[in-house]
Amino acid sequence: MRWLALIIALAFCLILGLAMWRAKKFQQKYLEPIFMGIMLFGIVALCQPLWQPLYQYGFPILLTGTAGYIFVTHIK
């Protein structure tokens, strides 16, 4: 189940990155902060002790944000 979420998230990042290949202003203004927020949410999900499913999906969320951010910043 975790692998499915990871594959869906990475596919989303790839499609979003390819769609925004030429829109540099859009990348800087919107996509970079979105992926930073996803990374922050992944860290919070890993650090919270209350809800097990959120903890289980914390690393794929963090990995998605990191991969998306790297992809978006290296397109420039």
PDB file of N, CA, C and O in Angstrom:
ATOM      1  N   MET A   1       0.824  -1.191   0.000  1.00  0.00           N
ATOM      2  CA  MET A   1       0.000   0.000   0.000  1.00  0.00           C
ATOM      3  C   MET A   1       0.872   1.260   0.000  1.00  0.00           C
ATOM      4  O   MET A   1       0.555   2.251  -0.657  1.00  0.00           O
ATOM      5  N   ARG A   2       1.968   1.199   0.745  1.00  0.00           N
ATOM      6  CA  ARG A   2       2.857   2.368   0.772  1.00  0.00           C
ATOM      7  C   ARG A   2       3.488   2.611  -0.589  1.00  0.00           C
ATOM      8  O   ARG A   2       3.672   3.755  -1.005  1.00  0.00           O
ATOM      9  N   TRP A   3       3.816   1.529  -1.275  1.00  0.00           N
ATOM     10  CA  TRP A   3       4.440   1.685  -2.588  1.00  0.00           C
ATOM     11  C   TRP A   3       3.490   2.324  -3.584  1.00  0.00           C
ATOM     12  O   TRP A   3       3.912   3.097  -4.443  1.00  0.00           O
ATOM     13  N   LEU A   4       2.225   2.008  -3.472  1.00  0.00           N
ATOM     14  CA  LEU A   4       1.238   2.605  -4.353  1.00  0.00           C
ATOM     15  C   LEU A   4       1.168   4.115  -4.137  1.00  0.00           C
ATOM     16  O   LEU A   4       1.119   4.881  -5.099  1.00  0.00           O
ATOM     17  N   ALA A   5       1.163   4.539  -2.873  1.00  0.00           N
ATOM     18  CA  ALA A   5       1.136   5.970  -2.573  1.00  0.00           C
ATOM     19  C   ALA A   5       2.400   6.651  -3.083  1.00  0.00           C
ATOM     20  O   ALA A   5       2.337   7.767  -3.601  1.00  0.00           O
ATOM     21  N   LEU A   6       3.532   5.997  -2.944  1.00  0.00           N
ATOM     22  CA  LEU A   6       4.790   6.562  -3.413  1.00  0.00           C
ATOM     23  C   LEU A   6       4.813   6.679  -4.931  1.00  0.00           C
ATOM     24  O   LEU A   6       5.258   7.694  -5.467  1.00  0.00           O
ATOM     25  N   ILE A   7       4.346   5.668  -5.619  1.00  0.00           N
ATOM     26  CA  ILE A   7       4.315   5.708  -7.084  1.00  0.00           C
ATOM     27  C   ILE A   7       3.362   6.786  -7.574  1.00  0.00           C
ATOM     28  O   ILE A   7       3.679   7.507  -8.521  1.00  0.00           O
ATOM     29  N   ILE A   8       2.206   6.906  -6.947  1.00  0.00           N
ATOM     30  CA  ILE A   8       1.253   7.952  -7.335  1.00  0.00           C
ATOM     31  C   ILE A   8       1.844   9.332  -7.097  1.00  0.00           C
ATOM     32  O   ILE A   8       1.706  10.220  -7.939  1.00  0.00           O
ATOM     33  N   ALA A   9       2.498   9.519  -5.967  1.00  0.00           N
ATOM     34  CA  ALA A   9       3.082  10.818  -5.652  1.00  0.00           C
ATOM     35  C   ALA A   9       4.206  11.176  -6.615  1.00  0.00           C
ATOM     36  O   ALA A   9       4.295  12.318  -7.066  1.00  0.00           O
ATOM     37  N   LEU A  10       5.056  10.221  -6.932  1.00  0.00           N
ATOM     38  CA  LEU A  10       6.145  10.504  -7.868  1.00  0.00           C
ATOM     39  C   LEU A  10       5.615  10.760  -9.281  1.00  0.00           C
ATOM     40  O   LEU A  10       6.150  11.603 -10.001  1.00  0.00           O
ATOM     41  N   ALA A  11       4.582  10.045  -9.673  1.00  0.00           N
ATOM     42  CA  ALA A  11       3.969  10.297 -10.975  1.00  0.00           C
ATOM     43  C   ALA A  11       3.368  11.700 -11.020  1.00  0.00           C
ATOM     44  O   ALA A  11       3.469  12.393 -12.033  1.00  0.00           O
ATOM     45  N   PHE A  12       2.740  12.115  -9.917  1.00  0.00           N
ATOM     46  CA  PHE A  12       2.190  13.466  -9.841  1.00  0.00           C
ATOM     47  C   PHE A  12       3.295  14.504  -9.989  1.00  0.00           C
ATOM     48  O   PHE A  12       3.134  15.483 -10.717  1.00  0.00           O
ATOM     49  N   CYS A  13       4.409  14.297  -9.307  1.00  0.00           N
ATOM     50  CA  CYS A  13       5.534  15.235  -9.415  1.00  0.00           C
ATOM     51  C   CYS A  13       6.081  15.283 -10.830  1.00  0.00           C
ATOM     52  O   CYS A  13       6.387  16.361 -11.339  1.00  0.00           O
ATOM     53  N   LEU A  14       6.206  14.141 -11.465  1.00  0.00           N
ATOM     54  CA  LEU A  14       6.728  14.092 -12.819  1.00  0.00           C
ATOM     55  C   LEU A  14       5.798  14.802 -13.799  1.00  0.00           C
ATOM     56  O   LEU A  14       6.256  15.583 -14.634  1.00  0.00           O
ATOM     57  N   ILE A  15       4.516  14.539 -13.705  1.00  0.00           N
ATOM     58  CA  ILE A  15       3.554  15.182 -14.606  1.00  0.00           C
ATOM     59  C   ILE A  15       3.510  16.682 -14.378  1.00  0.00           C
ATOM     60  O   ILE A  15       3.468  17.456 -15.334  1.00  0.00           O
ATOM     61  N   LEU A  16       3.519  17.097 -13.118  1.00  0.00           N
ATOM     62  CA  LEU A  16       3.500  18.522 -12.812  1.00  0.00           C
ATOM     63  C   LEU A  16       4.773  19.198 -13.301  1.00  0.00           C
ATOM     64  O   LEU A  16       4.724  20.303 -13.842  1.00  0.00           O
ATOM     65  N   GLY A  17       5.894  18.550 -13.117  1.00  0.00           N
ATOM     66  CA  GLY A  17       7.157  19.112 -13.579  1.00  0.00           C
ATOM     67  C   GLY A  17       7.220  19.228 -15.084  1.00  0.00           C
ATOM     68  O   GLY A  17       7.687  20.239 -15.609  1.00  0.00           O
ATOM     69  N   LEU A  18       6.761  18.215 -15.784  1.00  0.00           N
ATOM     70  CA  LEU A  18       6.764  18.265 -17.239  1.00  0.00           C
ATOM     71  C   LEU A  18       5.799  19.322 -17.772  1.00  0.00           C
ATOM     72  O   LEU A  18       6.076  19.976 -18.777  1.00  0.00           O
ATOM     73  N   ALA A  19       4.680  19.481 -17.101  1.00  0.00           N
ATOM     74  CA  ALA A  19       3.707  20.485 -17.540  1.00  0.00           C
ATOM     75  C   ALA A  19       4.251  21.906 -17.369  1.00  0.00           C
ATOM     76  O   ALA A  19       3.909  22.806 -18.137  1.00  0.00           O
ATOM     77  N   MET A  20       5.089  22.094 -16.370  1.00  0.00           N
ATOM     78  CA  MET A  20       5.617  23.422 -16.088  1.00  0.00           C
ATOM     79  C   MET A  20       7.041  23.629 -16.612  1.00  0.00           C
ATOM     80  O   MET A  20       7.761  24.505 -16.132  1.00  0.00           O
ATOM     81  N   TRP A  21       7.439  22.831 -17.583  1.00  0.00           N
ATOM     82  CA  TRP A  21       8.804  22.849 -18.108  1.00  0.00           C
ATOM     83  C   TRP A  21       9.235  24.244 -18.552  1.00  0.00           C
ATOM     84  O   TRP A  21      10.376  24.639 -18.310  1.00  0.00           O
ATOM     85  N   ARG A  22       8.370  24.977 -19.180  1.00  0.00           N
ATOM     86  CA  ARG A  22       8.728  26.287 -19.728  1.00  0.00           C
ATOM     87  C   ARG A  22       8.292  27.471 -18.860  1.00  0.00           C
ATOM     88  O   ARG A  22       8.714  28.599 -19.116  1.00  0.00           O
ATOM     89  N   ALA A  23       7.491  27.252 -17.880  1.00  0.00           N
ATOM     90  CA  ALA A  23       6.930  28.344 -17.081  1.00  0.00           C
ATOM     91  C   ALA A  23       7.814  28.612 -15.860  1.00  0.00           C
ATOM     92  O   ALA A  23       7.486  28.192 -14.751  1.00  0.00           O
ATOM     93  N   LYS A  24       8.927  29.308 -16.065  1.00  0.00           N
ATOM     94  CA  LYS A  24       9.893  29.520 -14.985  1.00  0.00           C
ATOM     95  C   LYS A  24       9.341  30.410 -13.879  1.00  0.00           C
ATOM     96  O   LYS A  24       9.583  30.144 -12.702  1.00  0.00           O
ATOM     97  N   LYS A  25       8.625  31.433 -14.222  1.00  0.00           N
ATOM     98  CA  LYS A  25       8.047  32.305 -13.189  1.00  0.00           C
ATOM     99  C   LYS A  25       7.044  31.538 -12.341  1.00  0.00           C
ATOM    100  O   LYS A  25       6.991  31.713 -11.123  1.00  0.00           O
ATOM    101  N   PHE A  26       6.248  30.690 -12.982  1.00  0.00           N
ATOM    102  CA  PHE A  26       5.281  29.884 -12.250  1.00  0.00           C
ATOM    103  C   PHE A  26       5.993  28.922 -11.309  1.00  0.00           C
ATOM    104  O   PHE A  26       5.534  28.687 -10.191  1.00  0.00           O
ATOM    105  N   GLN A  27       7.103  28.371 -11.756  1.00  0.00           N
ATOM    106  CA  GLN A  27       7.870  27.460 -10.913  1.00  0.00           C
ATOM    107  C   GLN A  27       8.376  28.168  -9.669  1.00  0.00           C
ATOM    108  O   GLN A  27       8.230  27.665  -8.555  1.00  0.00           O
ATOM    109  N   GLN A  28       8.968  29.333  -9.863  1.00  0.00           N
ATOM    110  CA  GLN A  28       9.549  30.049  -8.734  1.00  0.00           C
ATOM    111  C   GLN A  28       8.480  30.562  -7.776  1.00  0.00           C
ATOM    112  O   GLN A  28       8.678  30.559  -6.561  1.00  0.00           O
ATOM    113  N   LYS A  29       7.372  30.994  -8.308  1.00  0.00           N
ATOM    114  CA  LYS A  29       6.362  31.635  -7.473  1.00  0.00           C
ATOM    115  C   LYS A  29       5.449  30.623  -6.782  1.00  0.00           C
ATOM    116  O   LYS A  29       5.046  30.848  -5.641  1.00  0.00           O
ATOM    117  N   TYR A  30       5.117  29.525  -7.438  1.00  0.00           N
ATOM    118  CA  TYR A  30       4.121  28.615  -6.891  1.00  0.00           C
ATOM    119  C   TYR A  30       4.652  27.216  -6.562  1.00  0.00           C
ATOM    120  O   TYR A  30       4.401  26.699  -5.474  1.00  0.00           O
ATOM    121  N   LEU A  31       5.379  26.607  -7.493  1.00  0.00           N
ATOM    122  CA  LEU A  31       5.752  25.212  -7.295  1.00  0.00           C
ATOM    123  C   LEU A  31       6.788  25.015  -6.195  1.00  0.00           C
ATOM    124  O   LEU A  31       6.665  24.079  -5.405  1.00  0.00           O
ATOM    125  N   GLU A  32       7.794  25.862  -6.122  1.00  0.00           N
ATOM    126  CA  GLU A  32       8.801  25.709  -5.078  1.00  0.00           C
ATOM    127  C   GLU A  32       8.192  25.808  -3.679  1.00  0.00           C
ATOM    128  O   GLU A  32       8.482  24.955  -2.841  1.00  0.00           O
ATOM    129  N   PRO A  33       7.355  26.821  -3.389  1.00  0.00           N
ATOM    130  CA  PRO A  33       6.730  26.854  -2.061  1.00  0.00           C
ATOM    131  C   PRO A  33       5.780  25.683  -1.801  1.00  0.00           C
ATOM    132  O   PRO A  33       5.659  25.233  -0.662  1.00  0.00           O
ATOM    133  N   ILE A  34       5.110  25.189  -2.836  1.00  0.00           N
ATOM    134  CA  ILE A  34       4.219  24.043  -2.653  1.00  0.00           C
ATOM    135  C   ILE A  34       5.018  22.820  -2.232  1.00  0.00           C
ATOM    136  O   ILE A  34       4.636  22.120  -1.294  1.00  0.00           O
ATOM    137  N   PHE A  35       6.119  22.560  -2.914  1.00  0.00           N
ATOM    138  CA  PHE A  35       6.924  21.396  -2.560  1.00  0.00           C
ATOM    139  C   PHE A  35       7.632  21.586  -1.222  1.00  0.00           C
ATOM    140  O   PHE A  35       7.858  20.608  -0.509  1.00  0.00           O
ATOM    141  N   MET A  36       7.984  22.805  -0.869  1.00  0.00           N
ATOM    142  CA  MET A  36       8.539  23.058   0.470  1.00  0.00           C
ATOM    143  C   MET A  36       7.494  22.738   1.540  1.00  0.00           C
ATOM    144  O   MET A  36       7.813  22.165   2.582  1.00  0.00           O
ATOM    145  N   GLY A  37       6.260  23.112   1.271  1.00  0.00           N
ATOM    146  CA  GLY A  37       5.178  22.801   2.203  1.00  0.00           C
ATOM    147  C   GLY A  37       4.940  21.311   2.333  1.00  0.00           C
ATOM    148  O   GLY A  37       4.667  20.815   3.426  1.00  0.00           O
ATOM    149  N   ILE A  38       5.042  20.586   1.215  1.00  0.00           N
ATOM    150  CA  ILE A  38       4.893  19.134   1.262  1.00  0.00           C
ATOM    151  C   ILE A  38       6.016  18.519   2.090  1.00  0.00           C
ATOM    152  O   ILE A  38       5.779  17.596   2.869  1.00  0.00           O
ATOM    153  N   MET A  39       7.238  19.025   1.924  1.00  0.00           N
ATOM    154  CA  MET A  39       8.353  18.526   2.733  1.00  0.00           C
ATOM    155  C   MET A  39       8.114  18.798   4.215  1.00  0.00           C
ATOM    156  O   MET A  39       8.341  17.925   5.053  1.00  0.00           O
ATOM    157  N   LEU A  40       7.662  19.988   4.536  1.00  0.00           N
ATOM    158  CA  LEU A  40       7.395  20.337   5.934  1.00  0.00           C
ATOM    159  C   LEU A  40       6.297  19.449   6.515  1.00  0.00           C
ATOM    160  O   LEU A  40       6.402  18.998   7.656  1.00  0.00           O
ATOM    161  N   PHE A  41       5.248  19.197   5.739  1.00  0.00           N
ATOM    162  CA  PHE A  41       4.178  18.321   6.201  1.00  0.00           C
ATOM    163  C   PHE A  41       4.689  16.899   6.423  1.00  0.00           C
ATOM    164  O   PHE A  41       4.259  16.228   7.361  1.00  0.00           O
ATOM    165  N   GLY A  42       5.600  16.435   5.572  1.00  0.00           N
ATOM    166  CA  GLY A  42       6.188  15.112   5.745  1.00  0.00           C
ATOM    167  C   GLY A  42       7.000  15.017   7.024  1.00  0.00           C
ATOM    168  O   GLY A  42       6.956  13.994   7.708  1.00  0.00           O
ATOM    169  N   ILE A  43       7.745  16.072   7.359  1.00  0.00           N
ATOM    170  CA  ILE A  43       8.514  16.091   8.604  1.00  0.00           C
ATOM    171  C   ILE A  43       7.578  16.079   9.802  1.00  0.00           C
ATOM    172  O   ILE A  43       7.815  15.355  10.768  1.00  0.00           O
ATOM    173  N   VAL A  44       6.522  16.871   9.746  1.00  0.00           N
ATOM    174  CA  VAL A  44       5.541  16.895  10.840  1.00  0.00           C
ATOM    175  C   VAL A  44       4.880  15.524  10.980  1.00  0.00           C
ATOM    176  O   VAL A  44       4.658  15.049  12.094  1.00  0.00           O
ATOM    177  N   ALA A  45       4.568  14.894   9.854  1.00  0.00           N
ATOM    178  CA  ALA A  45       3.943  13.572   9.899  1.00  0.00           C
ATOM    179  C   ALA A  45       4.865  12.542  10.545  1.00  0.00           C
ATOM    180  O   ALA A  45       4.399  11.648  11.252  1.00  0.00           O
ATOM    181  N   LEU A  46       6.158  12.663  10.309  1.00  0.00           N
ATOM    182  CA  LEU A  46       7.094  11.715  10.911  1.00  0.00           C
ATOM    183  C   LEU A  46       7.317  11.982  12.394  1.00  0.00           C
ATOM    184  O   LEU A  46       7.631  11.059  13.146  1.00  0.00           O
ATOM    185  N   CYS A  47       7.159  13.220  12.821  1.00  0.00           N
ATOM    186  CA  CYS A  47       7.452  13.580  14.213  1.00  0.00           C
ATOM    187  C   CYS A  47       6.249  13.474  15.145  1.00  0.00           C
ATOM    188  O   CYS A  47       6.418  13.476  16.365  1.00  0.00           O
ATOM    189  N   GLN A  48       5.059  13.383  14.605  1.00  0.00           N
ATOM    190  CA  GLN A  48       3.875  13.336  15.479  1.00  0.00           C
ATOM    191  C   GLN A  48       3.681  11.918  16.003  1.00  0.00           C
ATOM    192  O   GLN A  48       3.843  10.956  15.252  1.00  0.00           O
ATOM    193  N   PRO A  49       3.337  11.776  17.279  1.00  0.00           N
ATOM    194  CA  PRO A  49       3.188  10.438  17.860  1.00  0.00           C
ATOM    195  C   PRO A  49       1.749   9.943  17.972  1.00  0.00           C
ATOM    196  O   PRO A  49       1.522   8.879  18.547  1.00  0.00           O
ATOM    197  N   LEU A  50       0.775  10.673  17.446  1.00  0.00           N
ATOM    198  CA  LEU A  50      -0.619  10.381  17.758  1.00  0.00           C
ATOM    199  C   LEU A  50      -1.328   9.463  16.770  1.00  0.00           C
ATOM    200  O   LEU A  50      -2.120   8.619  17.187  1.00  0.00           O
ATOM    201  N   TRP A  51      -1.071   9.602  15.487  1.00  0.00           N
ATOM    202  CA  TRP A  51      -1.856   8.889  14.487  1.00  0.00           C
ATOM    203  C   TRP A  51      -0.938   8.025  13.637  1.00  0.00           C
ATOM    204  O   TRP A  51      -0.116   8.546  12.883  1.00  0.00           O
ATOM    205  N   GLN A  52      -1.072   6.721  13.751  1.00  0.00           N
ATOM    206  CA  GLN A  52      -0.175   5.772  13.086  1.00  0.00           C
ATOM    207  C   GLN A  52      -0.198   5.870  11.554  1.00  0.00           C
ATOM    208  O   GLN A  52       0.874   5.849  10.949  1.00  0.00           O
ATOM    209  N   PRO A  53      -1.365   5.977  10.892  1.00  0.00           N
ATOM    210  CA  PRO A  53      -1.337   6.062   9.423  1.00  0.00           C
ATOM    211  C   PRO A  53      -0.581   7.297   8.910  1.00  0.00           C
ATOM    212  O   PRO A  53       0.096   7.228   7.884  1.00  0.00           O
ATOM    213  N   LEU A  54      -0.696   8.401   9.609  1.00  0.00           N
ATOM    214  CA  LEU A  54       0.044   9.587   9.185  1.00  0.00           C
ATOM    215  C   LEU A  54       1.543   9.349   9.324  1.00  0.00           C
ATOM    216  O   LEU A  54       2.326   9.786   8.481  1.00  0.00           O
ATOM    217  N   TYR A  55       1.940   8.657  10.388  1.00  0.00           N
ATOM    218  CA  TYR A  55       3.352   8.322  10.575  1.00  0.00           C
ATOM    219  C   TYR A  55       3.830   7.370   9.471  1.00  0.00           C
ATOM    220  O   TYR A  55       4.947   7.510   8.972  1.00  0.00           O
ATOM    221  N   GLN A  56       2.992   6.408   9.092  1.00  0.00           N
ATOM    222  CA  GLN A  56       3.377   5.449   8.056  1.00  0.00           C
ATOM    223  C   GLN A  56       3.592   6.119   6.704  1.00  0.00           C
ATOM    224  O   GLN A  56       4.483   5.723   5.952  1.00  0.00           O
ATOM    225  N   TYR A  57       2.797   7.116   6.393  1.00  0.00           N
ATOM    226  CA  TYR A  57       2.920   7.797   5.111  1.00  0.00           C
ATOM    227  C   TYR A  57       3.814   9.043   5.195  1.00  0.00           C
ATOM    228  O   TYR A  57       3.943   9.774   4.213  1.00  0.00           O
ATOM    229  N   GLY A  58       4.421   9.286   6.338  1.00  0.00           N
ATOM    230  CA  GLY A  58       5.273  10.458   6.506  1.00  0.00           C
ATOM    231  C   GLY A  58       6.478  10.455   5.592  1.00  0.00           C
ATOM    232  O   GLY A  58       6.798  11.475   4.982  1.00  0.00           O
ATOM    233  N   PHE A  59       7.161   9.306   5.489  1.00  0.00           N
ATOM    234  CA  PHE A  59       8.348   9.261   4.632  1.00  0.00           C
ATOM    235  C   PHE A  59       8.010   9.401   3.153  1.00  0.00           C
ATOM    236  O   PHE A  59       8.691  10.155   2.458  1.00  0.00           O
ATOM    237  N   PRO A  60       6.976   8.702   2.628  1.00  0.00           N
ATOM    238  CA  PRO A  60       6.631   8.944   1.219  1.00  0.00           C
ATOM    239  C   PRO A  60       6.219  10.389   0.943  1.00  0.00           C
ATOM    240  O   PRO A  60       6.492  10.918  -0.134  1.00  0.00           O
ATOM    241  N   ILE A  61       5.569  11.019   1.902  1.00  0.00           N
ATOM    242  CA  ILE A  61       5.208  12.431   1.737  1.00  0.00           C
ATOM    243  C   ILE A  61       6.470  13.288   1.681  1.00  0.00           C
ATOM    244  O   ILE A  61       6.599  14.158   0.820  1.00  0.00           O
ATOM    245  N   LEU A  62       7.389  13.042   2.594  1.00  0.00           N
ATOM    246  CA  LEU A  62       8.649  13.783   2.618  1.00  0.00           C
ATOM    247  C   LEU A  62       9.452  13.534   1.353  1.00  0.00           C
ATOM    248  O   LEU A  62      10.027  14.470   0.798  1.00  0.00           O
ATOM    249  N   LEU A  63       9.504  12.310   0.893  1.00  0.00           N
ATOM    250  CA  LEU A  63      10.234  11.973  -0.320  1.00  0.00           C
ATOM    251  C   LEU A  63       9.603  12.628  -1.546  1.00  0.00           C
ATOM    252  O   LEU A  63      10.314  13.081  -2.444  1.00  0.00           O
ATOM    253  N   THR A  64       8.291  12.679  -1.585  1.00  0.00           N
ATOM    254  CA  THR A  64       7.598  13.334  -2.686  1.00  0.00           C
ATOM    255  C   THR A  64       7.938  14.818  -2.743  1.00  0.00           C
ATOM    256  O   THR A  64       8.244  15.350  -3.810  1.00  0.00           O
ATOM    257  N   GLY A  65       7.886  15.481  -1.601  1.00  0.00           N
ATOM    258  CA  GLY A  65       8.219  16.901  -1.561  1.00  0.00           C
ATOM    259  C   GLY A  65       9.654  17.162  -1.957  1.00  0.00           C
ATOM    260  O   GLY A  65       9.936  18.115  -2.684  1.00  0.00           O
ATOM    261  N   THR A  66      10.569  16.325  -1.485  1.00  0.00           N
ATOM    262  CA  THR A  66      11.977  16.502  -1.805  1.00  0.00           C
ATOM    263  C   THR A  66      12.243  16.264  -3.290  1.00  0.00           C
ATOM    264  O   THR A  66      12.930  17.055  -3.935  1.00  0.00           O
ATOM    265  N   ALA A  67      11.700  15.177  -3.828  1.00  0.00           N
ATOM    266  CA  ALA A  67      11.903  14.876  -5.250  1.00  0.00           C
ATOM    267  C   ALA A  67      11.278  15.951  -6.136  1.00  0.00           C
ATOM    268  O   ALA A  67      11.872  16.361  -7.133  1.00  0.00           O
ATOM    269  N   GLY A  68      10.092  16.402  -5.776  1.00  0.00           N
ATOM    270  CA  GLY A  68       9.439  17.468  -6.558  1.00  0.00           C
ATOM    271  C   GLY A  68      10.214  18.757  -6.513  1.00  0.00           C
ATOM    272  O   GLY A  68      10.353  19.437  -7.529  1.00  0.00           O
ATOM    273  N   TYR A  69      10.729  19.109  -5.332  1.00  0.00           N
ATOM    274  CA  TYR A  69      11.495  20.345  -5.199  1.00  0.00           C
ATOM    275  C   TYR A  69      12.789  20.265  -6.008  1.00  0.00           C
ATOM    276  O   TYR A  69      13.148  21.212  -6.709  1.00  0.00           O
ATOM    277  N   ILE A  70      13.475  19.154  -5.911  1.00  0.00           N
ATOM    278  CA  ILE A  70      14.722  18.988  -6.674  1.00  0.00           C
ATOM    279  C   ILE A  70      14.437  19.059  -8.161  1.00  0.00           C
ATOM    280  O   ILE A  70      15.161  19.718  -8.907  1.00  0.00           O
ATOM    281  N   PHE A  71      13.374  18.378  -8.596  1.00  0.00           N
ATOM    282  CA  PHE A  71      13.032  18.372 -10.018  1.00  0.00           C
ATOM    283  C   PHE A  71      12.696  19.780 -10.516  1.00  0.00           C
ATOM    284  O   PHE A  71      13.160  20.199 -11.576  1.00  0.00           O
ATOM    285  N   VAL A  72      11.896  20.494  -9.749  1.00  0.00           N
ATOM    286  CA  VAL A  72      11.468  21.837 -10.166  1.00  0.00           C
ATOM    287  C   VAL A  72      12.644  22.813 -10.192  1.00  0.00           C
ATOM    288  O   VAL A  72      12.750  23.630 -11.106  1.00  0.00           O
ATOM    289  N   THR A  73      13.523  22.732  -9.197  1.00  0.00           N
ATOM    290  CA  THR A  73      14.645  23.684  -9.160  1.00  0.00           C
ATOM    291  C   THR A  73      15.714  23.361 -10.198  1.00  0.00           C
ATOM    292  O   THR A  73      16.459  24.257 -10.594  1.00  0.00           O
ATOM    293  N   HIS A  74      15.815  22.118 -10.650  1.00  0.00           N
ATOM    294  CA  HIS A  74      16.824  21.778 -11.630  1.00  0.00           C
ATOM    295  C   HIS A  74      16.340  21.933 -13.066  1.00  0.00           C
ATOM    296  O   HIS A  74      17.130  21.783 -13.997  1.00  0.00           O
ATOM    297  N   ILE A  75      15.080  22.226 -13.261  1.00  0.00           N
ATOM    298  CA  ILE A  75      14.574  22.466 -14.615  1.00  0.00           C
ATOM    299  C   ILE A  75      15.106  23.787 -15.145  1.00  0.00           C
ATOM    300  O   ILE A  75      15.298  23.940 -16.351  1.00  0.00           O
ATOM    301  N   LYS A  76      15.343  24.728 -14.267  1.00  0.00           N
ATOM    302  CA  LYS A  76      15.787  26.063 -14.663  1.00  0.00           C
ATOM    303  C   LYS A  76      17.033  25.954 -15.477  1.00  0.00           C
ATOM    304  O   LYS A  76      17.576  26.969 -15.914  1.00  0.00           O
TER     305      LYS A  76
END
